[in-house]
Each structure stands twice: as structure tokens, then as C-alpha cells.
Amino acid sequence: MNLLPEKRFDELTKKMSSLEPILVVGDVGLDKYTQGDVKRISPEAPVPVIEVTREWLKLGLSANISHNLKTLGVNSTLCGVIGEDHHAGSFEHLLEDEGLSTWGLVRSNRRPTIFKERVTTATQQICRIDYESTEALDEQEAARLVERVREFGSKSSAMILEDYAKGTLSEGVLKDCIAEGKKQKLLVAVDPGRTTPPLWYKGASLLKPNKLEAGMMVESLGHGYKKLSMEHIATILVEALDLEKIVITLGKDGMAMLDTKGDGKLHQIPTAASEVFDVSGAGDTAISLLIAALGAGASLSEAAWIANCGAGVVVGKVGTATVDQKELRRFYLKLKETLN
């Protein structure tokens, strides 16, 4: 499948900034990076001693999708649940610093704000410390979240359901969000959780699993996926979940996609990444660009190429990263030159 022409690439990416806001719903959290140098082993235990040189906070989980959309010039509304703790305040302040609204957030006095700290050197991650609860929302919390989705759904151009299986997207919340999306005639895209029953996503417009997730979903539906072709896996998921489109990310092998509104066949594009430093957030960038490009009028294959370019940019960066329009176009032109 050929790379889309430069004129078409420019046309689609420029249209993104005129889209109505994209509604992003799912688990949200705060990422902290603690970076330093290792010069000795601790005398207390056989572990490295990190001499800290730098610390910084970033928006994590679904909030990274809103951040990606913002840097691309696309407006979004983020809906998720945070706690009644100091991390919640830091999270809201960081959203505001990035020009993102806090209107769609729900506070919970039962759950902590998800907080992940990564301790790294300049070249490798030493450990990650997670503060979180994966319990499902209670009825009141779920009702308040769905009410936010209903409130902002009518003002949105699409909905992204980002599932990290941390408890926000329960079966009931997913069912209500997908129903609301259909009611508002929105494209409802799902980035699935690895442990979530796939039938919970039934009725969504688009599913974007990675290769492993797609295999696990097919297996949970009663199929032995290891001997199945990628086209067979995609077809099973489309039929079982009543999907219109599916995009399966394949890591170093690129992306595979099937569009029932197109020719109904599986197509594949190669990876665009040339250097890989860190895959954190690459999936967030991919679904952000995929949905923004579809909203701008792209075909599924055109949107996949644009998403592929964005993912190629962020895997060349350290940590959970974003991409802007200049970086995206620069990468596209480099890729075009390489393929020619």
C-alpha cells in the first residue's frame, strides 16, 4: 500500500485544527520521571544508587491522548476519574499548564489518583513505582462519569475510549458510552485493555488493538489464534464485536487494517520508525492521529499512514512523548524520500 501523496498529507493534517473537540474517555493519571546517574552500588543491598539530576511530571494514560491531540492543534475534552489527594491537584494543574480543560474529570474519595514514577538513567529504566487501584468504579462514580460523557458528547466530533484496565471503563460505562456515541452519530474508537472481555466493546466503530491484544481477544472468544492469519483474526473481531473498522498495530511490522465500508479486505503498511528509544505513548499518538485524520476526511489507509508517521516520531524520544505538526511533516518528508 503506497504512502499517501504529499498534497493529500498536507490537506488532511491542516484540516485537523478545524475539527470539533474529540472526546477522550478512560483511565487517567500522572507520570513522574526521576532521572539520574549510577556511580555505585548501595552498601545496604545489591542495588544501584541513583544520584538524581532531573525530575519532571507528564500527563499519563488517557490524558496523554488529549496532550497529543493538543500538540497537533486538535481540541479535546478529557473524561476520567481522579482521587481526592495531592496527586489530583498536580494532575489538574498540569492539564491547565498544557491548555487542557478539567471539566470532564470526576473526583473519587475511594480511589487514589493513578501515579507512576519511573526511575531511569539516561539510557535505561531502573524501576517503576505504581500507585493505583484497579477496582471498578462504584455506581455513583460511574453515573457521574457517564453524565460528563453525555454532556460533552453533543459537542464532539468523535469519541476515543482508552482502556488501560484500571477500573474506569467497566462493562456498564462502556455500554453507556458506546450507546451515547451512536446516539450522537460519533465515530467511537476503542484502544482496548488487555484483560477486558472483548464483548464489552461490542458496537464500537473502530478497534485498535496491538498484535498480542488481538490474539488474546480472539482466544477469549473461543478461537485458537496462534494458527490463524491476521486477516482471519481481524475478521473474527469485526464480526463478533459488530465493528466497522479495525486497525491492528504490529510493532516492527507496521499496521494491518480492515474497513467494512471499503473493500472488506485486510491491508498492511510497513512501520515508519527508523530509531526506537522508547515505545511509551506510541499507541496514544497512533490513535490520536488515526481518529483526527479520519475526522478530517481520510480513508482508513490514509489515516493509518499518518498515525504511523506520528508513532515513528515518538518512539525516537525518551519517555511518554507527543508530536506536533512540524515534527509530523518533517518525518513524513523523510519517509517519502526513503521510500522513493
Rosetta silent file (secondary structure, phi, psi, omega in degrees, C-alpha in Angstrom):
SEQUENCE: MNLLPEKRFDELTKKMSSLEPILVVGDVGLDKYTQGDVKRISPEAPVPVIEVTREWLKLGLSANISHNLKTLGVNSTLCGVIGEDHHAGSFEHLLEDEGLSTWGLVRSNRRPTIFKERVTTATQQICRIDYESTEALDEQEAARLVERVREFGSKSSAMILEDYAKGTLSEGVLKDCIAEGKKQKLLVAVDPGRTTPPLWYKGASLLKPNKLEAGMMVESLGHGYKKLSMEHIATILVEALDLEKIVITLGKDGMAMLDTKGDGKLHQIPTAASEVFDVSGAGDTAISLLIAALGAGASLSEAAWIANCGAGVVVGKVGTATVDQKELRRFYLKLKETLN
SCORE:     score description
SCORE:     0.000 S_00000001
   1 L     0.000  122.762 -172.955    0.000    0.000    0.000 S_00000001
   2 L   -74.512  149.803  174.901    1.613    3.231   -1.179 S_00000001
   3 L   -62.598  139.465 -178.771    2.375    6.237    1.023 S_00000001
   4 L   -66.259  147.692 -177.852   -0.247    8.952    0.566 S_00000001
   5 L   -61.850  154.459 -177.275    0.827   11.872   -1.693 S_00000001
   6 H   -59.710  -41.798 -179.675    2.313   14.989   -0.086 S_00000001
   7 H   -60.731  -42.271 -179.565   -0.560   17.220   -1.203 S_00000001
   8 H   -69.487  -39.277  176.728   -3.086   14.869    0.402 S_00000001
   9 H   -57.815  -48.490 -179.306   -0.987   14.590    3.582 S_00000001
  10 H   -64.441  -40.528 -179.543   -0.911   18.389    3.911 S_00000001
  11 H   -60.658  -46.019 -176.806   -4.633   18.694    3.153 S_00000001
  12 H   -71.166  -44.119 -177.012   -5.618   16.205    5.860 S_00000001
  13 H   -69.073  -32.041  177.621   -3.251   17.401    8.583 S_00000001
  14 H   -70.185  -31.397  179.828   -4.257   21.044    8.078 S_00000001
  15 H   -69.110  -21.671 -174.178   -7.945   20.157    8.438 S_00000001
  16 H   -58.059  -38.084 -175.514   -7.350   18.663   11.895 S_00000001
  17 H   -68.849  -15.322 -179.428   -7.270   22.027   13.650 S_00000001
  18 H   -96.359    2.729 -179.484  -10.812   22.836   12.466 S_00000001
  19 L   -70.135  149.845  167.056  -12.382   19.697   13.968 S_00000001
  20 L   -64.565  157.035 -176.263  -14.904   19.861   16.774 S_00000001
  21 L   -55.669  144.792  173.358  -13.339   18.571   20.030 S_00000001
  22 E   -93.235  130.520 -179.206  -12.598   14.848   20.303 S_00000001
  23 E   -86.880  122.286 -179.461  -13.986   13.291   23.486 S_00000001
  24 E  -112.143  120.645 -175.765  -11.374   11.149   25.289 S_00000001
  25 E  -125.779  130.634  176.423  -12.723    8.807   27.974 S_00000001
  26 E   159.988 -167.694  177.909  -10.751    6.406   30.142 S_00000001
  27 L   -64.790  135.472  178.464   -8.200    5.865   32.874 S_00000001
  28 E  -125.663  156.601 -179.972   -6.158    8.986   33.596 S_00000001
  29 E  -170.631 -179.507 -176.232   -3.026    9.504   35.624 S_00000001
  30 E  -118.591  132.064  176.650    0.195   11.310   36.307 S_00000001
  31 E  -107.225  130.956  173.715    3.659   10.141   35.231 S_00000001
  32 E  -114.940  134.064  175.910    6.774   11.190   37.124 S_00000001
  33 E  -112.210  123.917  175.381   10.241   10.698   35.695 S_00000001
  34 E  -114.936  112.193 -174.828   13.219   10.651   38.057 S_00000001
  35 E  -114.055  142.882  179.418   16.478   10.599   36.110 S_00000001
  36 E  -164.169 -168.826 -179.347   19.989   10.313   37.429 S_00000001
  37 E  -113.901  144.820  174.581   23.400    8.678   37.249 S_00000001
  38 E  -106.517  116.714 -179.175   24.514    5.366   38.694 S_00000001
  39 E  -121.051   -9.270 -179.409   28.053    5.510   40.065 S_00000001
  40 E  -158.741  166.080  175.583   27.953    2.921   42.829 S_00000001
  41 E   -99.162  141.122 -178.510   26.085    0.002   44.367 S_00000001
  42 L   -63.189  138.886  175.003   24.292    0.521   47.680 S_00000001
  43 L   -74.171  -11.821 -177.443   26.075   -0.856   50.765 S_00000001
  44 L   -86.346  -26.541 -178.661   22.623   -1.762   52.145 S_00000001
  45 L  -164.753  158.966 -178.324   21.620   -4.146   49.330 S_00000001
  46 L   -76.485   63.704  179.980   22.898   -5.171   45.870 S_00000001
  47 L  -130.728  152.230  179.606   21.005   -2.377   44.107 S_00000001
  48 E   -71.469  147.099  172.770   22.200    0.710   42.193 S_00000001
  49 E   -98.038  122.191  179.058   22.251    4.112   43.889 S_00000001
  50 E   -93.170  122.033  172.263   20.699    6.806   41.676 S_00000001
  51 E   -93.950  105.841 -169.588   22.148   10.279   42.059 S_00000001
  52 E   -68.801  131.173  177.343   19.186   12.346   40.858 S_00000001
  53 E  -114.915  -20.017 -175.762   19.891   15.009   38.231 S_00000001
  54 E  -160.108  142.594  173.805   16.394   15.753   36.960 S_00000001
  55 E  -136.277  141.709  175.898   12.701   15.191   37.817 S_00000001
  56 E  -154.959  158.476  179.925    9.624   16.042   35.781 S_00000001
  57 E  -110.876  146.040  175.458    5.900   15.289   35.528 S_00000001
  58 E  -138.766  155.719  175.501    3.906   14.329   32.435 S_00000001
  59 E   -72.390  131.426 -176.231    0.276   13.560   31.696 S_00000001
  60 E  -118.937  171.072  179.809   -0.249    9.799   31.607 S_00000001
  61 E    55.110 -134.284 -176.046   -2.682    7.160   30.376 S_00000001
  62 H   -62.484  -26.676  179.231   -5.679    8.694   28.547 S_00000001
  63 H   -62.746  -27.107  177.838   -4.503   12.205   29.423 S_00000001
  64 H   -68.809  -26.273  175.280   -1.556   11.618   27.097 S_00000001
  65 H   -68.441  -46.468  176.749   -4.029   11.262   24.217 S_00000001
  66 H   -59.982  -38.736  178.758   -5.519   14.674   24.990 S_00000001
  67 H   -65.285  -42.596  176.432   -1.989   16.050   25.234 S_00000001
  68 H   -59.666  -45.754  179.487   -1.106   14.513   21.843 S_00000001
  69 H   -60.823  -41.200 -179.732   -4.218   15.999   20.277 S_00000001
  70 H   -61.122  -46.053 -178.045   -3.380   19.412   21.758 S_00000001
  71 H   -67.780  -21.162  176.459    0.150   19.461   20.342 S_00000001
  72 L   -86.809   -3.943 -179.895   -1.330   18.557   16.939 S_00000001
  73 L    88.011   15.897 -179.096   -3.710   21.530   17.149 S_00000001
  74 L  -106.118  129.259  177.760   -6.804   19.385   17.802 S_00000001
  75 L   -76.035  151.092  177.696   -9.152   20.264   20.662 S_00000001
  76 E  -149.624  161.890  171.055  -10.334   17.547   23.031 S_00000001
  77 E  -122.646  126.019 -176.667  -12.337   17.019   26.213 S_00000001
  78 E   -99.499  126.611  176.696  -10.916   14.545   28.721 S_00000001
  79 E  -119.229  122.726  179.871  -13.281   12.487   30.905 S_00000001
  80 E  -166.684 -175.944 -176.269  -11.855   10.338   33.684 S_00000001
  81 E  -120.953  130.979  175.499  -11.686    9.799   37.443 S_00000001
  82 E  -124.086  169.024 -176.955   -9.096   11.174   39.869 S_00000001
  83 E   -90.338 -172.754  173.411   -8.806   10.963   43.644 S_00000001
  84 L  -106.855   67.513 -174.581   -9.079   13.456   46.496 S_00000001
  85 L  -144.182  176.116 -175.693   -5.317   13.651   47.010 S_00000001
  86 H   -68.941  -26.833  176.630   -2.315   15.864   46.274 S_00000001
  87 H   -66.186  -31.227  177.866   -1.609   13.979   43.021 S_00000001
  88 H   -63.201  -43.095  178.280   -5.070   15.058   41.798 S_00000001
  89 H   -63.180  -42.458  177.981   -4.134   18.702   42.289 S_00000001
  90 H   -63.004  -39.522 -179.823   -0.835   18.193   40.444 S_00000001
  91 H   -63.782  -47.492 -179.857   -2.687   16.442   37.626 S_00000001
  92 H   -64.266  -39.866  178.366   -5.227   19.252   37.220 S_00000001
  93 H   -63.556  -39.396  179.969   -2.509   21.915   37.311 S_00000001
  94 H   -68.125  -38.401  174.195   -0.542   20.074   34.625 S_00000001
  95 H   -57.527  -47.739 -179.052   -3.652   19.838   32.442 S_00000001
  96 H   -64.220  -38.422  178.200   -4.159   23.588   32.804 S_00000001
  97 H   -61.558  -31.437 -179.534   -0.480   24.252   32.063 S_00000001
  98 L   -90.760    4.428  178.363   -0.895   22.366   28.778 S_00000001
  99 L    79.056   24.418 -179.225   -4.045   24.296   27.884 S_00000001
 100 L  -108.645  146.118 -176.560   -6.392   21.375   28.565 S_00000001
 101 L   -83.259  158.250  177.072   -9.671   21.630   30.476 S_00000001
 102 L  -109.179    8.979 -172.472  -10.530   19.815   33.711 S_00000001
 103 L   -63.276  -30.103 -175.162  -14.312   19.995   33.148 S_00000001
 104 L   -88.350    3.203 -176.094  -14.719   16.306   32.325 S_00000001
 105 E   -85.685  144.092  175.456  -12.990   14.989   35.456 S_00000001
 106 E  -115.224  135.750  178.078  -14.809   13.229   38.284 S_00000001
 107 E   -94.194  142.443  177.474  -13.379   13.132   41.821 S_00000001
 108 E  -128.180  134.843  176.102  -13.497    9.982   43.947 S_00000001
 109 L   -93.727    5.311  178.605  -12.828    9.719   47.685 S_00000001
 110 L  -102.130  -21.551 -170.288  -12.386    5.926   47.326 S_00000001
 111 L  -121.542  143.062  174.024   -9.627    5.791   44.739 S_00000001
 112 L   -77.776  154.370  168.163   -6.160    7.321   44.517 S_00000001
 113 L   -65.974  129.590 -179.655   -5.147    9.362   41.507 S_00000001
 114 E   -63.232  127.863 -176.113   -3.102    6.967   39.383 S_00000001
 115 E  -137.967  125.064  179.477    0.560    7.922   39.776 S_00000001
 116 E  -123.641  126.470  177.177    3.513    6.165   38.158 S_00000001
 117 E  -111.670  124.433  177.605    7.116    7.023   38.890 S_00000001
 118 E  -106.615  123.933  178.652    9.835    5.822   36.527 S_00000001
 119 E  -101.784  119.478 -172.246   13.394    5.859   37.829 S_00000001
 120 E  -135.890  159.931  162.037   15.860    5.986   34.950 S_00000001
 121 L   -98.181 -172.561  179.041   19.370    6.721   33.873 S_00000001
 122 L   -67.572  -18.995 -172.962   19.963    8.447   30.533 S_00000001
 123 L  -120.672  -16.237 -178.163   19.899    5.044   28.808 S_00000001
 124 L  -152.410  157.394  177.064   17.715    2.643   30.796 S_00000001
 125 E   -89.829  129.437 -179.183   14.828    2.323   33.223 S_00000001
 126 E   -85.907  -46.572  177.573   15.825    1.056   36.661 S_00000001
 127 E  -162.914  167.758  174.425   12.338    0.544   38.090 S_00000001
 128 E  -130.541  136.152 -178.921    8.747    1.794   38.032 S_00000001
 129 E  -116.226  121.552 -176.213    6.634    2.525   41.119 S_00000001
 130 E  -110.446  133.083  171.479    2.838    2.440   40.687 S_00000001
 131 E  -117.395  110.812 -175.582    0.203    3.967   42.978 S_00000001
 132 L  -165.727  164.638  169.346   -3.230    2.879   41.770 S_00000001
 133 L  -125.935  136.752  178.405   -6.456    0.990   42.324 S_00000001
 134 L  -107.631   12.937  175.857   -7.891   -1.268   39.618 S_00000001
 135 L   -67.501  146.484  177.609  -11.273   -1.723   41.288 S_00000001
 136 L   -65.087  151.573  174.872  -14.269   -0.840   39.137 S_00000001
 137 L   -59.181  148.389  173.359  -15.985    2.486   39.763 S_00000001
 138 L   -78.984  173.976 -173.694  -18.938    2.307   42.108 S_00000001
 139 H   -58.842  -40.667 -177.946  -22.423    3.106   40.760 S_00000001
 140 H   -68.062  -43.633  179.359  -22.318    6.764   41.762 S_00000001
 141 H   -63.702  -44.025  179.759  -18.867    7.370   40.255 S_00000001
 142 H   -61.522  -42.582 -179.535  -19.837    5.569   37.041 S_00000001
 143 H   -63.611  -40.512  179.215  -23.066    7.583   36.767 S_00000001
 144 H   -66.913  -38.194  178.631  -21.192   10.865   37.217 S_00000001
 145 H   -66.478  -45.790  179.990  -18.631    9.904   34.571 S_00000001
 146 H   -63.865  -33.975  177.083  -21.306    8.879   32.046 S_00000001
 147 H   -63.420  -39.023  176.128  -23.121   12.149   32.738 S_00000001
 148 H   -62.952  -42.543  179.631  -19.936   14.025   31.775 S_00000001
 149 H   -61.697  -42.930  178.224  -19.750   11.967   28.570 S_00000001
 150 H   -64.398  -39.200 -178.253  -23.370   12.815   27.730 S_00000001
 151 H   -62.975  -42.874 -174.715  -22.750   16.485   28.484 S_00000001
 152 H   -95.943  -13.214 -177.817  -19.765   16.791   26.146 S_00000001
 153 H   -61.450  -37.258 -177.919  -20.737   14.172   23.547 S_00000001
 154 L   -70.226  -13.729 -179.084  -23.090   16.519   21.723 S_00000001
 155 L  -107.670   14.899 -172.684  -20.232   18.998   21.253 S_00000001
 156 L  -114.071  159.630  177.644  -17.715   16.427   19.959 S_00000001
 157 L  -100.217  -19.271 -179.729  -16.624   15.113   16.553 S_00000001
 158 E  -164.666  167.147  178.028  -15.524   11.652   17.753 S_00000001
 159 E  -130.394  131.309  173.932  -15.029    9.604   20.907 S_00000001
 160 E  -111.989  120.907  175.680  -11.917    7.691   21.969 S_00000001
 161 E  -101.019  107.358 -174.133  -12.387    5.076   24.703 S_00000001
 162 E  -104.900  109.133 -171.214   -8.904    4.434   26.084 S_00000001
 163 L  -109.052  109.754  173.877   -8.867    1.342   28.300 S_00000001
 164 L  -101.692   12.228  178.081   -5.864    0.591   30.488 S_00000001
 165 L    57.051   41.018  177.210   -7.952   -1.826   32.600 S_00000001
 166 L  -102.409    8.499  174.413   -7.608    0.326   35.737 S_00000001
 167 L   107.085  -13.855 -177.235  -11.325    0.171   36.559 S_00000001
 168 L   -70.494  -47.331 -175.382  -12.707    3.284   34.852 S_00000001
 169 L   -93.433   79.675  175.916  -14.200    1.589   31.795 S_00000001
 170 L   -75.277  173.312  179.090  -16.462   -1.028   33.366 S_00000001
 171 H   -58.684  -43.747 -178.927  -18.928   -3.010   31.268 S_00000001
 172 H   -66.749  -42.531  179.418  -21.722   -0.576   32.136 S_00000001
 173 H   -63.451  -44.260  179.286  -19.664    2.549   31.444 S_00000001
 174 H   -61.930  -45.597 -179.963  -18.509    1.168   28.089 S_00000001
 175 H   -59.487  -44.306 -178.482  -22.051    0.191   27.096 S_00000001
 176 H   -68.488  -39.903 -179.692  -23.388    3.650   28.004 S_00000001
 177 H   -66.729  -43.907  179.358  -20.530    5.493   26.257 S_00000001
 178 H   -64.255  -40.694  177.982  -20.863    3.465   23.050 S_00000001
 179 H   -63.582  -41.288  178.936  -24.652    3.988   23.086 S_00000001
 180 H   -65.644  -40.599  177.154  -24.182    7.727   23.595 S_00000001
 181 H   -60.280  -43.570  178.064  -21.670    7.863   20.757 S_00000001
 182 H   -63.791  -41.103  179.755  -24.094    6.119   18.438 S_00000001
 183 H   -60.338  -39.447 -178.726  -26.883    8.458   19.522 S_00000001
 184 L   -87.637    2.327  179.751  -24.719   11.468   18.680 S_00000001
 185 L    60.645   40.924  178.294  -23.558    9.787   15.407 S_00000001
 186 L   -95.597  149.567  166.426  -19.922    9.890   16.514 S_00000001
 187 E   -72.222  121.353 -178.894  -17.116    7.625   15.395 S_00000001
 188 E  -107.864  110.261 -178.179  -16.407    5.653   18.597 S_00000001
 189 E  -104.106  140.247 -179.756  -12.853    4.296   18.691 S_00000001
 190 E  -120.562  126.804  167.183  -11.584    1.836   21.298 S_00000001
 191 E  -102.517  104.140 -164.325   -7.989    1.276   22.350 S_00000001
 192 L   -77.577  156.542  172.305   -8.632   -1.948   24.288 S_00000001
 193 L   -86.680  147.521 -174.531   -7.383   -3.174   27.631 S_00000001
 194 L   -66.966  -30.925 -175.396   -5.524   -6.464   27.640 S_00000001
 195 L  -106.209    2.547 -179.671   -7.683   -8.072   30.334 S_00000001
 196 L   -79.777  132.569  176.012  -11.076   -6.558   29.439 S_00000001
 197 L   -56.222  125.983 -173.957  -13.625   -9.013   27.975 S_00000001
 198 H   -61.067  -29.266 -179.070  -13.793   -8.077   24.272 S_00000001
 199 H   -65.875  -15.747  175.082  -17.593   -8.266   24.093 S_00000001
 200 H   -64.175  -21.668 -177.907  -17.693   -5.203   26.361 S_00000001
 201 H   -94.073    6.595 -174.377  -16.588   -3.221   23.276 S_00000001
 202 L   -59.484  133.446  177.915  -19.408   -4.507   21.054 S_00000001
 203 L    96.486   -5.150  175.989  -20.904   -1.853   18.824 S_00000001
 204 L   -67.916  160.235  179.996  -17.896    0.479   18.694 S_00000001
 205 L   -79.414  -40.163 -172.701  -16.985    1.931   15.305 S_00000001
 206 E  -141.526  140.070  176.496  -13.264    1.164   15.397 S_00000001
 207 E  -120.871  134.772  179.343  -10.974   -1.085   17.456 S_00000001
 208 L  -127.051   76.483  174.658   -7.202   -0.545   17.687 S_00000001
 209 L   -86.889  163.995  166.646   -5.506   -3.463   19.464 S_00000001
 210 E   -87.520  178.796 -173.799   -1.871   -4.425   19.089 S_00000001
 211 H   -60.199  -44.576 -179.410   -0.988   -7.870   17.730 S_00000001
 212 H   -65.563  -44.411  179.376   -0.849   -9.552   21.143 S_00000001
 213 H   -61.377  -41.634  179.332   -4.106   -7.937   22.307 S_00000001
 214 H   -61.313  -42.732  178.974   -5.875   -9.001   19.105 S_00000001
 215 H   -64.436  -42.584  179.590   -4.728  -12.580   19.621 S_00000001
 216 H   -64.985  -37.149  179.672   -5.815  -12.606   23.266 S_00000001
 217 H   -66.785  -43.522  178.892   -9.229  -11.195   22.337 S_00000001
 218 H   -63.716  -40.366  179.082   -9.782  -13.828   19.666 S_00000001
 219 H   -63.087  -41.550  179.848   -8.700  -16.545   22.097 S_00000001
 220 H   -68.138  -18.145  176.273  -11.141  -15.314   24.734 S_00000001
 221 L   -88.515    4.153  173.837  -13.871  -15.569   22.077 S_00000001
 222 L   100.254   15.214 -178.939  -13.101  -19.289   21.760 S_00000001
 223 L  -113.859  141.795  173.087  -10.593  -19.410   18.895 S_00000001
 224 L   -83.161   97.604 -166.818   -7.053  -20.801   18.902 S_00000001
 225 H   -76.104  -17.635 -171.679   -5.420  -17.723   17.415 S_00000001
 226 H   -64.417  -24.799  179.827   -1.814  -18.965   17.001 S_00000001
 227 H  -101.067    2.946 -177.963   -2.602  -20.758   13.733 S_00000001
 228 L   -89.278  146.474  173.493   -4.876  -18.040   12.391 S_00000001
 229 L   -73.712  161.425  178.615   -3.846  -15.499    9.765 S_00000001
 230 H   -62.704  -34.852  178.535   -4.008  -11.822   10.644 S_00000001
 231 H   -65.744  -38.974  179.026   -6.904  -11.415    8.209 S_00000001
 232 H   -66.134  -42.703  178.412   -8.816  -14.208    9.957 S_00000001
 233 H   -60.187  -47.014  179.932   -8.164  -12.623   13.379 S_00000001
 234 H   -61.442  -42.549 -178.591   -9.371   -9.228   12.120 S_00000001
 235 H   -64.705  -41.699  178.330  -12.486  -10.767   10.547 S_00000001
 236 H   -59.300  -45.973 -177.631  -13.397  -12.646   13.754 S_00000001
 237 H   -67.532  -41.826  179.134  -13.151   -9.442   15.804 S_00000001
 238 H   -60.342  -44.535 -177.194  -15.101   -7.348   13.295 S_00000001
 239 H   -73.284  -43.733 -176.652  -17.937   -9.872   13.179 S_00000001
 240 H   -68.965  -33.294 -174.808  -18.056  -10.729   16.891 S_00000001
 241 H  -104.229    4.402  177.318  -17.904   -7.111   18.060 S_00000001
 242 L    56.153   50.072 -178.271  -20.004   -5.595   15.256 S_00000001
 243 L   -91.814  156.852  172.384  -17.187   -3.226   14.238 S_00000001
 244 L   -94.073  -38.088 -177.173  -16.956   -1.023   11.181 S_00000001
 245 E  -139.800  152.455  172.019  -13.151   -0.779   11.167 S_00000001
 246 E  -140.580  138.052  174.203  -10.177   -2.434   12.847 S_00000001
 247 E  -126.608  122.829 -179.856   -6.523   -1.386   12.947 S_00000001
 248 E  -111.490  117.670  178.699   -4.008   -3.820   14.444 S_00000001
 249 E   -81.185  136.515 -171.387   -0.591   -2.383   15.290 S_00000001
 250 L  -117.762   19.936  179.840    2.194   -4.859   14.561 S_00000001
 251 H    62.175 -125.196 -177.134    5.265   -3.207   16.114 S_00000001
 252 H   -65.955  -13.587 -179.541    8.239   -3.522   13.766 S_00000001
 253 H   -96.135    5.452  173.863    5.920   -4.966   11.084 S_00000001
 254 L    93.348 -134.486 -177.686    3.741   -1.839   10.819 S_00000001
 255 E  -138.785  144.694  172.751   -0.067   -1.854   10.871 S_00000001
 256 E  -117.216  144.235 -176.262   -2.838   -4.070    9.482 S_00000001
 257 E  -147.016  150.715  177.101   -6.325   -2.709    8.851 S_00000001
 258 E  -139.555  132.141 -179.234   -9.734   -3.763    7.615 S_00000001
 259 E  -124.606  113.185 -179.282  -12.613   -1.447    6.718 S_00000001
 260 L   -67.745  -18.860  177.496  -16.048   -2.969    6.184 S_00000001
 261 L   -87.201   -5.115  176.335  -17.078    0.277    4.435 S_00000001
 262 L  -102.778 -130.538 -179.374  -14.198   -0.211    1.990 S_00000001
 263 L   -87.461   -3.385  177.198  -13.292   -3.428    0.164 S_00000001
 264 L    73.038   10.714 -179.949  -13.572   -5.501    3.369 S_00000001
 265 L  -107.239  156.407  178.474  -10.072   -6.932    2.909 S_00000001
 266 E   -80.211  132.040  175.496   -7.067   -6.738    5.216 S_00000001
 267 E  -123.236  153.659 -177.788   -4.335   -4.324    4.137 S_00000001
 268 E  -133.622  141.413  173.139   -0.929   -3.778    5.735 S_00000001
 269 E  -120.868  149.519 -179.168    1.547   -0.913    5.789 S_00000001
 270 L   -74.969  164.551  176.187    5.181   -1.156    6.971 S_00000001
 271 L   -67.683  150.724  177.733    6.499    0.546   10.070 S_00000001
 272 L  -100.460  -12.958 -174.670    7.746    4.102    9.663 S_00000001
 273 L   -71.173  136.223  176.016   10.087    4.069   12.684 S_00000001
 274 L  -109.449  -35.340  177.439   13.810    4.088   11.985 S_00000001
 275 L  -125.617  133.677 -179.722   15.170    4.593   15.517 S_00000001
 276 L  -121.922  112.047  175.717   13.472    3.273   18.654 S_00000001
 277 L  -101.185  -35.194 -173.730   14.467    4.674   22.045 S_00000001
 278 L  -161.977  129.137 -179.757   11.204    4.206   23.936 S_00000001
 279 L   -91.770    0.997 -179.707    7.772    2.871   22.947 S_00000001
 280 L   -56.775  124.076  174.257    5.979    4.665   25.834 S_00000001
 281 L    83.040   -2.456 -178.975    2.982    6.509   24.465 S_00000001
 282 H   -63.018  -38.270  177.812    3.404    5.401   20.835 S_00000001
 283 H   -66.038  -34.749  177.810   -0.060    3.800   20.894 S_00000001
 284 H   -64.141  -43.851  178.919   -1.526    7.023   22.315 S_00000001
 285 H   -64.528  -41.623 -178.186   -0.029    9.027   19.462 S_00000001
 286 H   -61.540  -47.890 -177.653   -1.217    6.486   16.903 S_00000001
 287 H   -72.232  -30.843  175.877   -4.867    6.522   17.965 S_00000001
 288 H   -59.782  -48.899 -178.159   -4.835   10.327   18.352 S_00000001
 289 H   -73.021  -35.669  179.121   -3.703   10.782   14.760 S_00000001
 290 H   -58.412  -48.899 -176.802   -5.822    7.934   13.428 S_00000001
 291 H   -74.740  -37.881  177.143   -9.048    9.478   14.728 S_00000001
 292 H   -63.159  -41.360 -179.883   -8.061   13.069   13.926 S_00000001
 293 H   -67.816  -41.222  176.565   -7.206   12.065   10.339 S_00000001
 294 H   -61.632  -39.902  177.644  -10.472   10.137    9.916 S_00000001
 295 H   -63.612  -29.457  179.901  -12.310   13.197   11.219 S_00000001
 296 L   -82.486   -2.998  176.487  -10.512   15.295    8.608 S_00000001
 297 L   107.057   10.027 -179.604  -11.837   13.035    5.856 S_00000001
 298 L   -73.594  151.907  167.662   -9.080   10.475    5.438 S_00000001
 299 L   -74.149  169.034 -178.604   -9.696    6.917    4.328 S_00000001
 300 H   -62.557  -39.787 -179.951   -8.626    4.273    6.852 S_00000001
 301 H   -68.108  -38.943  177.242   -5.394    3.569    4.976 S_00000001
 302 H   -64.205  -43.737  178.989   -4.559    7.285    4.725 S_00000001
 303 H   -62.976  -38.248 -179.993   -5.247    7.738    8.438 S_00000001
 304 H   -65.440  -39.662  177.263   -3.071    4.719    9.239 S_00000001
 305 H   -62.560  -43.245  179.712   -0.140    6.174    7.288 S_00000001
 306 H   -65.391  -42.699  177.559   -0.438    9.471    9.177 S_00000001
 307 H   -63.051  -38.724  179.225   -0.708    7.635   12.510 S_00000001
 308 H   -62.062  -40.374  177.783    2.283    5.511   11.549 S_00000001
 309 H   -64.819  -43.681  179.034    4.361    8.649   10.947 S_00000001
 310 H   -61.445  -43.940  178.041    3.373   10.080   14.333 S_00000001
 311 H   -63.087  -35.758  178.111    4.291    6.856   16.125 S_00000001
 312 H   -63.020  -32.193  177.194    7.602    6.905   14.260 S_00000001
 313 H   -70.456  -48.953 -170.467    8.362   10.320   15.749 S_00000001
 314 H   -73.561  -28.014  178.193    7.545    9.485   19.373 S_00000001
 315 L   -71.381  -12.768  174.936    9.416    6.167   19.562 S_00000001
 316 L   -87.399    2.792  178.702   12.527    8.182   18.788 S_00000001
 317 L  -112.137  159.328  178.087   12.005   10.163   22.001 S_00000001
 318 L   -91.926  133.609  176.648   12.585    9.146   25.620 S_00000001
 319 L    85.228  176.584  177.952    9.520    8.817   27.886 S_00000001
 320 L   -64.378  115.408 -168.628    5.822    9.361   27.216 S_00000001
 321 L  -123.284  167.969  176.383    6.001   11.760   24.277 S_00000001
 322 L  -127.556  173.731  178.831    3.873   13.807   21.895 S_00000001
 323 L  -135.135  141.877  174.972    4.287   15.028   18.315 S_00000001
 324 L  -107.471  176.221 -174.528    3.475   18.378   16.750 S_00000001
 325 H   -63.160  -37.858  179.936    2.571   19.239   13.158 S_00000001
 326 H   -65.146  -45.089  178.661    6.116   20.330   12.217 S_00000001
 327 H   -63.403  -39.964 -179.159    7.655   17.113   13.522 S_00000001
 328 H   -62.942  -46.773 -178.870    4.965   15.071   11.796 S_00000001
 329 H   -68.595  -38.324  177.944    5.520   16.688    8.404 S_00000001
 330 H   -60.618  -42.610  179.572    9.299   16.508    8.740 S_00000001
 331 H   -66.678  -41.900  178.761    9.045   12.787    9.454 S_00000001
 332 H   -58.212  -46.763 -178.217    6.638   12.284    6.535 S_00000001
 333 H   -64.116  -37.009  177.568    9.028   14.006    4.102 S_00000001
 334 H   -66.477  -41.796  179.059   11.941   11.900    5.363 S_00000001
 335 H   -65.225  -42.791  178.905    9.865    8.734    4.975 S_00000001
 336 H   -59.520  -42.247  178.843    8.759    9.765    1.489 S_00000001
 337 H   -64.392  -39.925 -179.859   12.378   10.298    0.468 S_00000001
 338 H   -65.170  -43.682 -177.276   13.330    6.888    1.890 S_00000001
 339 H   -72.627  -25.360  177.673   10.514    5.057    0.073 S_00000001
 340 L   -79.556    0.000    0.000   11.329    6.804   -3.207 S_00000001
